[in-house]
Amino acid sequence: MAKKTVATLQSTSKRLTKAIKMVKSPKTGAYTFVESVMPPELVNEWIAKK
């Protein structure tokens, strides 16, 4: 399960998007959130990989 944030971040002349992904820990079974700031073109690729 992943969630893409609606807001985009502006820094200098590049457009960046903050993506948040929920990841299940194999050891404890608890869910944690992983955040990353990247160009919008790479968001779907980052969310798809485990």
C-alpha positions in Angstrom: 0.0 0.0 0.0 1.5 3.4 -1.0 0.3 6.9 -0.8 1.5 9.7 -3.1 1.3 13.2 -1.6 -0.7 15.8 -3.4 1.6 18.7 -2.8 4.8 19.2 -4.8 7.9 20.9 -3.5 9.7 23.6 -5.4 13.4 24.0 -5.0 15.4 26.3 -7.3 14.2 25.3 -10.8 13.5 21.6 -10.2 10.1 20.2 -9.4 10.1 17.6 -6.7 7.5 15.3 -5.2 7.5 13.8 -1.7 6.3 10.2 -1.7 5.3 8.1 1.3 5.3 4.3 1.3 4.1 2.0 4.0 6.5 -1.0 4.5 5.9 -4.1 6.6 8.9 -5.2 8.7 9.7 -8.9 8.1 11.0 -9.3 11.6 8.2 -7.8 13.7 5.3 -7.5 11.3 4.8 -3.9 12.2 4.3 -1.3 9.5 6.6 1.7 9.1 6.5 4.7 6.8 9.3 5.4 4.3 9.5 8.9 2.9 11.5 10.1 -0.1 11.7 13.3 -2.2 12.3 12.8 -5.9 11.3 14.0 -9.3 7.7 13.2 -10.3 8.8 10.9 -13.1 10.4 8.4 -10.6 7.5 8.2 -8.1 5.7 5.2 -9.6 8.9 3.3 -10.1 9.9 3.9 -6.4 6.5 2.8 -5.1 6.5 -0.4 -7.2 9.8 -1.7 -5.9 9.9 -3.6 -2.6 
